[in-house]
Amino acid sequence: MKIEFYNVKKKEKVQIDSSKVEKVKITKLSKGGKVRIRYAFKSVDEDGTKVTRFCSEAEFNNFSK
């Protein structure tokens, strides 16, 4: 299975194999004091560019390598 990312240096979408993708949960405190959680996939493209793709919680939970 491959996941699509956008490579900013190449200015194009790239497909990266799911075995090279890492799941990341980003927790942040808002100005109002609420905890915000964002879900993302992170990887490194073949040219060494770090790529991140934000996703929904459902997609995050259903992802398996």
NORBELWO-V14950 format. One record per run of one state. SS is the DSSP state (hx for helix, st for strand, lp for the rest). FROM is the first residue (numbers start at 0). TO is the last residue. If there is no record, write none. Layout:
[[SS	FROM	TO] [SS	FROM	TO]]
This chain:
[[lp	0	0] [st	1	6] [lp	7	10] [st	11	16] [hx	17	19] [lp	20	20] [st	21	28] [lp	29	33] [st	34	43] [lp	44	48] [st	49	54] [lp	55	55] [hx	56	61] [lp	62	64]]
